């Protein structure tokens, strides 16, 4: 699976030279230049808008369709000089205005085609697991990855664009188990995301994905599961202290602008002792209601975030 997140440390290594295969008996080297994220976003957005303005999809096939699927979705290039066929819609008209998000201090724009919201009651957070079918392809319509049957992923391990888009959709309304053991999901969340490279792999190339490639994903969201990565009694998404939809360390000691209360280099969602006081977070749930966040100490903050509060249940 090609969606695992590349760490900032690995990304920083893209300044180095990557050795390529031999050509005509000689050794060639290609320099991967680390581009400015803001400048690259402008380039990527122009490319994505160009794609949206020159491709259409079979929109009428989804009108009154109670159980849509990405298998039903056909995106077709618009031949120059021709009009969009009846029963189809230009992608630019269908997606409307761009979505905006700040990631790594850069203002990003991305686009979402919402084909079906999904009939389920649940939506994932950026920190949850999702069960999803998908197809990923480049702006050249070259498919690089796909899963016909739903696959489960932890969103925290994937490219940032997925963490931004999937919380905007609901899961399937229900499912039907067939005699052969397979499962059909009814009324799933179905859409297409159009991501700039900065919300994908940016400078890192992957199999079938060149560096600095905007990406497109068709998807069906069928199920989600809440995560508590460190089993401390606090759902992971609640440990995003600065509320930016990502897990990050503090930018400098004592600043507390990230999600690492005790500044031990481990974000709270993965740290069983968030304040580093030697008392596991789960044991700072003094009223034993299963929620350490509502046990407030004398300093007016939850005990699990206050190293001065060391009472344990």
N, C-alpha and C positions, 0 to 999 in steps of 0.2 A: 504494500500500500504506500502511495507516494505522498501522503498528507502529513507525515510527522513533522512537527515544528522544528525548524533549525534554530539553535540557540544563538544569542547575540555573540557569544564567544566564537562560534564557528563562522558566523557571518563576518566577523572582523578579519578572519583569515583570508577573505577573498581578495585582499591586496596582493597575495602571493601569486607566483606563476604556477599554472597547472600544466603538467606535461601532457602533450597530445601524442597520438600515434605517429609512427614514422611515415613519411611521404617521400617516395622516390629515393629511399635509402638514407634520407636525412632526418634529423630530429627537429621538429617544430615546437615552439612554445607559444602559448596564447596567454596574454596578460588579461586577467579579469579585473577591470577597473571598478572600484567601488564608487558608484554614482551618488550624487546628492539626492536624498529622498524627496525633497520638495520639488526639485526640477524633474525628477523621473515621474512623479505623480502627474504633472502637467502633460508630459508626453503620453503616459498611459491613458489618461482620461481622453485625450484627443483620439487615440487609437480605438478605445472602447466606443466612443460616440460615433466614430466612423463605421464601426461594425453595426451598431444599432440602427444607423441610418441606411444601411445597405443590406439588411436581412429582415425577413418576415417569418411569422409562424402561423400555424393553422388554428387560429383562434376559435373559429366556429365549431371545431370538433370538441370543444370543452364547454360549450353552452348547454346547460341542462345535464351535464355528465356528472352523475352522483359519485362516480368512482374513477377519477382521472389517474393517469399513469404517465410517467416520462416516456414509456414505450409508445404512447399516442402522440408525442410531441415531435414535430418536424420543423426545424429551422432551416430556411432556404435562402440562398443569396438572391438578391434582386438584380436581375440583368439590366445593365445600363440602357436607359431609354424605354424600359417597360414599366408598367404600373403593377402595384401589388394586386394579386388576383383576388377575386371575390371570395369571401369566407376566410381571409387571412388579414393579419394586422402587422404593420411595420413595427419592429421591436422598439424603436425610439418612441413611438406613440404609446406603446403598451406599457413601458416601464415608467414613463413620466419623468419627473425630476429625479435627480440623483439623491442618494442617501449620503450623509456626511458623518464622519467620525474622526476623532483625533487618535493617532497611534504613533508611538515613539516621537511625540511632539510635532507631528506632521498632520496637516489637515488633508484627509483622504476623501475622495468621492468614489462611490460604487453604485451599482444599479441592481435592482431586483425585479424580476418578472414574477408576480404572484398569480399563479394559475389556479390554485386552490388553497385556501387558508388552512384547511384541515379541520375535521369535525370533532376532534378530541378536546378534552378539557385542559390538557397539559401542554405547556410550552417549555422547552429546555432553557436553562440559564447557560451562560457561557462556560460554566464549570461542570456541567452534567455530561452523562453518557447519552448518546443518541443511537437509534437503530435506523439506518437509512440505506436506500438504494441511490445510486448516483452514476453520472457519466461526466468526466472532465475532459475538456478539449481546449485548444488554443484558438486564437483569433483566426488562424488559418483552417479552422475546423478539423484539426488533427487530434483524434482521441488519444489520450495518454493513459487513462485509467478509467475503470468502470466496475460496477458491481450490480448485476441483475437482481440477485437476491439480497435482502437487507443485511447489512453488516453493522456490528456495534463498534462505536468509537468513543473515546474520552475526548471531549472537545478541547481540554487543556493541552492535549498533545498535538493538535492539528494547526493548520495555518490560521492566522488571525481572522481572515475573512469569514471562515466558517463560524467562528465564535460570535461574529457580528450579525450574521444572517439568520441562523437557525432559531435564535430566540424570538424572531419575528413571526414564526409559524407555529401552528398547533400540530399535535400528533394525529394519528388516525382515530376515527370515531370508535371503531371496534375491529374485531378480526374474526375470521371463520376458519376453523381447522378442518382441512379436507381429509378424506378417508386415507389418502396416501401419506398423511403426516405433514404435508405442506400447509402453509398458512396464507390466506388471502386477507389483506388489510383493507378495510372499508373507509373511504373518505379520508385519505392521508393528506398531509401538507405537501403540496407540489409546487415547485418553482424553478427558476433559473437565476443564478447569481453571476454577475459580471464584475470581476475583481481586478484592480490594478495590481501590479507586481508587488507593491509595498504591503499589500494585505495577503500576499501569496508567498512566493519563495524569494522575491526580490533578486539579489545578485547570485543566489545559489542555483545552479542548474540541476535539474533532475532528469530522469529517463524520459525522453520525449518532451522535455520542457527546457528551452534555452533560458539563459539568465535574462532577468528583467522582462519576463513574459506576463502580460495580463492573461487571466484565465477565466474560463466559463465552466460552470457546473450546473447540469440539470440534476434535480434531486427529488426524492420522495421521503418525507419524514414520517415514520410510522409509530415510533415509541421513544420515550425518554426515561432516564432513571436519575434521581438526585444522587449526588456524590458527597461523601464525607471522606476525603482522601486520607486524612490522618486519624480517623475514627475517634475524634475528640468530643463528639456530641454536637458539633456545630457544622451545619451544611457548608460545603466549601464556598459557595457563592457569597455567603454571609461573611467570609473572611477576606473579602476584597475591601479593605478598610478605606481606601481612597475613592472607591466607587467608579473606577475607570473601565471596568469590565475585563481587566487583566490582572495577573498576579505579578508583582514586581517588588524589588528590594528598594530600600531607601536610597536616594541619590547621594546623600552624605550622612555621616554619623550624627545622630541626634536630631535629624530633621523630621523624621517620621512622616514622610510624604509617600511612602510605599506601603507594603503589606507585611512588614517584618518587624513586629513589635519589639522583640528582644535583640534585634540586629545580629542574629547569629548566622546570617547568610541563607536562611531557610524561610520562605514565605509562610505566613501563619497557616495557610490551608494544608500545608505539608508538615507542620511542626506540632507535635503532640503536647508541647509545653510552650504556649505562645509568648508568655512574658518572661520565660527563663528563670522562674523563681524556684525551680526544683519540684514544683507540684504540677502533675499532669493537668492539662486543661479540663479533662473530663471529671477530675476529682474536685475542681473548683465550682462544681454545680452543687452548692451547699444546700439548697432547698430540695435537691434531688427530684426535680421535675423534668429532667432530661434536656435542659436548656441552660448551659453555663452563661449565656449572654445576659440573663436577667438577674444574676446574683451580683448586686452592686455593693461595693465596699465603702469605707469611710471617706475615700477620696472622690466619690461620686462616679467612678468608672467601674466596669465589670471586673470582678476579681481576677479573671483569667488574663486580663490585659494589664494588671497592676502588680509589679514585682514585690510591692510592699505588703500585699495581701497574700499570706501563705497558709491560710486555713484550708484544711482538706476534709472532705466528707469521709 
